[in-house]
């Protein structure tokens, strides 16, 4: 997921994507706690994707405030 792709989405789509990513992060943390996590690298990519979505949402909010 790239920031360029995210900037093309609407704010509602970004909020939905953020909710999905947070659910996935929760599930990955749960799998790690129970010892069932196969790919620890996925946790890192999900955290970064959450940060990207939040950044784009903040950019859109700042642009709308101007």
N, CA, C and O atoms as a GROMACS GRO file, in nm:
protein
  264
    1UNK      N    1   0.085  -0.117   0.000
    1UNK     CA    2   0.000   0.000   0.000
    1UNK      C    3   0.090   0.124   0.000
    1UNK      O    4   0.176   0.140   0.087
    2UNK      N    5   0.070   0.209  -0.097
    2UNK     CA    6   0.152   0.329  -0.105
    2UNK      C    7   0.069   0.452  -0.070
    2UNK      O    8  -0.054   0.451  -0.080
    3UNK      N    9   0.137   0.556  -0.030
    3UNK     CA   10   0.070   0.681   0.006
    3UNK      C   11   0.000   0.740  -0.116
    3UNK      O   12  -0.105   0.804  -0.104
    4UNK      N   13   0.056   0.718  -0.233
    4UNK     CA   14  -0.005   0.769  -0.356
    4UNK      C   15  -0.143   0.708  -0.377
    4UNK      O   16  -0.238   0.777  -0.413
    5UNK      N   17  -0.153   0.578  -0.354
    5UNK     CA   18  -0.282   0.510  -0.367
    5UNK      C   19  -0.381   0.560  -0.263
    5UNK      O   20  -0.499   0.576  -0.292
    6UNK      N   21  -0.332   0.584  -0.143
    6UNK     CA   22  -0.420   0.628  -0.035
    6UNK      C   23  -0.473   0.769  -0.060
    6UNK      O   24  -0.587   0.800  -0.023
    7UNK      N   25  -0.392   0.854  -0.120
    7UNK     CA   26  -0.436   0.992  -0.145
    7UNK      C   27  -0.550   1.000  -0.245
    7UNK      O   28  -0.623   1.099  -0.249
    8UNK      N   29  -0.566   0.896  -0.325
    8UNK     CA   30  -0.675   0.893  -0.424
    8UNK      C   31  -0.808   0.852  -0.362
    8UNK      O   32  -0.913   0.870  -0.424
    9UNK      N   33  -0.805   0.798  -0.240
    9UNK     CA   34  -0.928   0.752  -0.175
    9UNK      C   35  -0.994   0.867  -0.100
    9UNK      O   36  -0.930   0.968  -0.067
   10UNK      N   37  -1.122   0.849  -0.074
   10UNK     CA   38  -1.195   0.949   0.004
   10UNK      C   39  -1.168   0.928   0.152
   10UNK      O   40  -1.112   0.826   0.192
   11UNK      N   41  -1.207   1.024   0.233
   11UNK     CA   42  -1.185   1.016   0.378
   11UNK      C   43  -1.261   0.897   0.437
   11UNK      O   44  -1.211   0.830   0.527
   12UNK      N   45  -1.381   0.872   0.388
   12UNK     CA   46  -1.459   0.758   0.439
   12UNK      C   47  -1.390   0.625   0.407
   12UNK      O   48  -1.386   0.535   0.490
   13UNK      N   49  -1.338   0.615   0.287
   13UNK     CA   50  -1.266   0.493   0.249
   13UNK      C   51  -1.141   0.475   0.335
   13UNK      O   52  -1.107   0.363   0.373
   14UNK      N   53  -1.074   0.586   0.365
   14UNK     CA   54  -0.954   0.579   0.448
   14UNK      C   55  -0.988   0.536   0.590
   14UNK      O   56  -0.913   0.459   0.651
   15UNK      N   57  -1.098   0.586   0.643
   15UNK     CA   58  -1.140   0.546   0.778
   15UNK      C   59  -1.174   0.397   0.783
   15UNK      O   60  -1.144   0.328   0.880
   16UNK      N   61  -1.238   0.349   0.678
   16UNK     CA   62  -1.271   0.207   0.670
   16UNK      C   63  -1.143   0.123   0.661
   16UNK      O   64  -1.132   0.020   0.727
   17UNK      N   65  -1.048   0.168   0.581
   17UNK     CA   66  -0.920   0.099   0.568
   17UNK      C   67  -0.846   0.098   0.702
   17UNK      O   68  -0.786  -0.002   0.740
   18UNK      N   69  -0.852   0.210   0.773
   18UNK     CA   70  -0.788   0.220   0.904
   18UNK      C   71  -0.850   0.120   1.003
   18UNK      O   72  -0.778   0.055   1.078
   19UNK      N   73  -0.980   0.109   1.002
   19UNK     CA   74  -1.048   0.014   1.091
   19UNK      C   75  -1.007  -0.129   1.058
   19UNK      O   76  -0.983  -0.209   1.149
   20UNK      N   77  -0.999  -0.161   0.931
   20UNK     CA   78  -0.957  -0.296   0.890
   20UNK      C   79  -0.814  -0.325   0.933
   20UNK      O   80  -0.784  -0.435   0.980
   21UNK      N   81  -0.726  -0.227   0.917
   21UNK     CA   82  -0.587  -0.247   0.955
   21UNK      C   83  -0.572  -0.264   1.106
   21UNK      O   84  -0.492  -0.345   1.152
   22UNK      N   85  -0.650  -0.188   1.182
   22UNK     CA   86  -0.642  -0.201   1.327
   22UNK      C   87  -0.694  -0.337   1.373
   22UNK      O   88  -0.640  -0.394   1.468
   23UNK      N   89  -0.797  -0.389   1.307
   23UNK     CA   90  -0.846  -0.523   1.339
   23UNK      C   91  -0.739  -0.628   1.309
   23UNK      O   92  -0.716  -0.720   1.386
   24UNK      N   93  -0.674  -0.610   1.194
   24UNK     CA   94  -0.568  -0.704   1.157
   24UNK      C   95  -0.452  -0.697   1.256
   24UNK      O   96  -0.396  -0.800   1.292
   25UNK      N   97  -0.415  -0.577   1.299
   25UNK     CA   98  -0.308  -0.562   1.397
   25UNK      C   99  -0.344  -0.630   1.528
   25UNK      O  100  -0.260  -0.695   1.590
   26UNK      N  101  -0.470  -0.616   1.569
   26UNK     CA  102  -0.515  -0.683   1.691
   26UNK      C  103  -0.503  -0.835   1.677
   26UNK      O  104  -0.453  -0.903   1.767
   27UNK      N  105  -0.549  -0.887   1.564
   27UNK     CA  106  -0.542  -1.031   1.541
   27UNK      C  107  -0.398  -1.081   1.539
   27UNK      O  108  -0.368  -1.189   1.590
   28UNK      N  109  -0.308  -1.002   1.480
   28UNK     CA  110  -0.168  -1.041   1.476
   28UNK      C  111  -0.107  -1.041   1.616
   28UNK      O  112  -0.029  -1.131   1.649
   29UNK      N  113  -0.142  -0.942   1.697
   29UNK     CA  114  -0.092  -0.939   1.835
   29UNK      C  115  -0.144  -1.058   1.913
   29UNK      O  116  -0.071  -1.117   1.993
   30UNK      N  117  -0.268  -1.095   1.890
   30UNK     CA  118  -0.328  -1.210   1.957
   30UNK      C  119  -0.256  -1.338   1.916
   30UNK      O  120  -0.226  -1.424   1.999
   31UNK      N  121  -0.228  -1.351   1.786
   31UNK     CA  122  -0.156  -1.469   1.738
   31UNK      C  123  -0.016  -1.476   1.797
   31UNK      O  124   0.033  -1.584   1.830
   32UNK      N  125   0.049  -1.362   1.810
   32UNK     CA  126   0.183  -1.360   1.866
   32UNK      C  127   0.180  -1.403   2.013
   32UNK      O  128   0.268  -1.476   2.058
   33UNK      N  129   0.081  -1.358   2.085
   33UNK     CA  130   0.071  -1.390   2.227
   33UNK      C  131   0.045  -1.539   2.248
   33UNK      O  132   0.090  -1.597   2.347
   34UNK      N  133  -0.026  -1.601   2.155
   34UNK     CA  134  -0.056  -1.744   2.169
   34UNK      C  135   0.046  -1.832   2.098
   34UNK      O  136   0.035  -1.954   2.100
   35UNK      N  137   0.146  -1.771   2.036
   35UNK     CA  138   0.251  -1.847   1.969
   35UNK      C  139   0.213  -1.902   1.833
   35UNK      O  140   0.278  -1.993   1.784
   36UNK      N  141   0.111  -1.849   1.773
   36UNK     CA  142   0.064  -1.898   1.643
   36UNK      C  143   0.107  -1.810   1.526
   36UNK      O  144   0.075  -1.840   1.411
   37UNK      N  145   0.178  -1.701   1.554
   37UNK     CA  146   0.215  -1.607   1.448
   37UNK      C  147   0.324  -1.667   1.361
   37UNK      O  148   0.428  -1.710   1.411
   38UNK      N  149   0.301  -1.670   1.229
   38UNK     CA  150   0.397  -1.728   1.137
   38UNK      C  151   0.493  -1.624   1.082
   38UNK      O  152   0.612  -1.652   1.064
   39UNK      N  153   0.444  -1.504   1.055
   39UNK     CA  154   0.527  -1.401   0.994
   39UNK      C  155   0.526  -1.275   1.080
   39UNK      O  156   0.428  -1.201   1.081
   40UNK      N  157   0.634  -1.252   1.152
   40UNK     CA  158   0.641  -1.133   1.236
   40UNK      C  159   0.658  -1.007   1.152
   40UNK      O  160   0.630  -0.896   1.199
   41UNK      N  161   0.704  -1.022   1.030
   41UNK     CA  162   0.722  -0.907   0.942
   41UNK      C  163   0.588  -0.843   0.908
   41UNK      O  164   0.581  -0.723   0.880
   42UNK      N  165   0.483  -0.923   0.909
   42UNK     CA  166   0.349  -0.869   0.876
   42UNK      C  167   0.306  -0.766   0.979
   42UNK      O  168   0.238  -0.669   0.945
   43UNK      N  169   0.344  -0.785   1.105
   43UNK     CA  170   0.309  -0.688   1.209
   43UNK      C  171   0.370  -0.552   1.176
   43UNK      O  172   0.304  -0.448   1.192
   44UNK      N  173   0.493  -0.553   1.131
   44UNK     CA  174   0.562  -0.428   1.098
   44UNK      C  175   0.495  -0.357   0.981
   44UNK      O  176   0.477  -0.235   0.984
   45UNK      N  177   0.458  -0.433   0.878
   45UNK     CA  178   0.395  -0.370   0.762
   45UNK      C  179   0.257  -0.315   0.796
   45UNK      O  180   0.217  -0.210   0.745
   46UNK      N  181   0.184  -0.385   0.883
   46UNK     CA  182   0.051  -0.336   0.922
   46UNK      C  183   0.065  -0.206   1.002
   46UNK      O  184  -0.011  -0.112   0.982
   47UNK      N  185   0.162  -0.201   1.093
   47UNK     CA  186   0.183  -0.079   1.171
   47UNK      C  187   0.218   0.039   1.081
   47UNK      O  188   0.172   0.151   1.102
   48UNK      N  189   0.300   0.012   0.981
   48UNK     CA  190   0.339   0.119   0.888
   48UNK      C  191   0.221   0.163   0.801
   48UNK      O  192   0.206   0.281   0.771
   49UNK      N  193   0.138   0.068   0.762
   49UNK     CA  194   0.020   0.102   0.683
   49UNK      C  195  -0.077   0.186   0.765
   49UNK      O  196  -0.138   0.279   0.712
   50UNK      N  197  -0.092   0.154   0.894
   50UNK     CA  198  -0.177   0.235   0.981
   50UNK      C  199  -0.123   0.378   0.986
   50UNK      O  200  -0.200   0.474   0.977
   51UNK      N  201   0.007   0.391   1.001
   51UNK     CA  202   0.069   0.524   1.006
   51UNK      C  203   0.047   0.600   0.875
   51UNK      O  204   0.022   0.720   0.876
   52UNK      N  205   0.058   0.530   0.762
   52UNK     CA  206   0.035   0.595   0.632
   52UNK      C  207  -0.108   0.646   0.619
   52UNK      O  208  -0.131   0.758   0.574
   53UNK      N  209  -0.202   0.563   0.659
   53UNK     CA  210  -0.343   0.603   0.650
   53UNK      C  211  -0.370   0.724   0.739
   53UNK      O  212  -0.438   0.818   0.698
   54UNK      N  213  -0.316   0.722   0.861
   54UNK     CA  214  -0.335   0.836   0.951
   54UNK      C  215  -0.271   0.963   0.896
   54UNK      O  216  -0.326   1.072   0.910
   55UNK      N  217  -0.155   0.949   0.834
   55UNK     CA  218  -0.088   1.064   0.775
   55UNK      C  219  -0.171   1.125   0.664
   55UNK      O  220  -0.187   1.247   0.657
   56UNK      N  221  -0.225   1.041   0.577
   56UNK     CA  222  -0.305   1.092   0.465
   56UNK      C  223  -0.434   1.154   0.517
   56UNK      O  224  -0.479   1.256   0.464
   57UNK      N  225  -0.495   1.094   0.619
   57UNK     CA  226  -0.615   1.152   0.678
   57UNK      C  227  -0.586   1.290   0.737
   57UNK      O  228  -0.665   1.383   0.721
   58UNK      N  229  -0.473   1.302   0.804
   58UNK     CA  230  -0.435   1.432   0.861
   58UNK      C  231  -0.406   1.535   0.751
   58UNK      O  232  -0.439   1.653   0.766
   59UNK      N  233  -0.346   1.491   0.642
   59UNK     CA  234  -0.320   1.581   0.529
   59UNK      C  235  -0.452   1.632   0.471
   59UNK      O  236  -0.467   1.751   0.442
   60UNK      N  237  -0.547   1.541   0.455
   60UNK     CA  238  -0.678   1.581   0.401
   60UNK      C  239  -0.750   1.675   0.496
   60UNK      O  240  -0.815   1.770   0.451
   61UNK      N  241  -0.740   1.650   0.625
   61UNK     CA  242  -0.806   1.738   0.723
   61UNK      C  243  -0.742   1.876   0.722
   61UNK      O  244  -0.813   1.976   0.732
   62UNK      N  245  -0.611   1.883   0.710
   62UNK     CA  246  -0.542   2.013   0.706
   62UNK      C  247  -0.578   2.088   0.579
   62UNK      O  248  -0.595   2.210   0.582
   63UNK      N  249  -0.589   2.017   0.467
   63UNK     CA  250  -0.624   2.081   0.341
   63UNK      C  251  -0.767   2.134   0.346
   63UNK      O  252  -0.797   2.240   0.290
   64UNK      N  253  -0.855   2.061   0.413
   64UNK     CA  254  -0.994   2.105   0.423
   64UNK      C  255  -1.008   2.224   0.516
   64UNK      O  256  -1.099   2.306   0.500
   65UNK      N  257  -0.920   2.236   0.613
   65UNK     CA  258  -0.928   2.345   0.710
   65UNK      C  259  -0.881   2.478   0.649
   65UNK      O  260  -0.914   2.585   0.699
   66UNK      N  261  -0.804   2.470   0.542
   66UNK     CA  262  -0.753   2.594   0.481
   66UNK      C  263  -0.855   2.668   0.401
   66UNK      O  264  -0.825   2.773   0.345
   0.00000   0.00000   0.00000
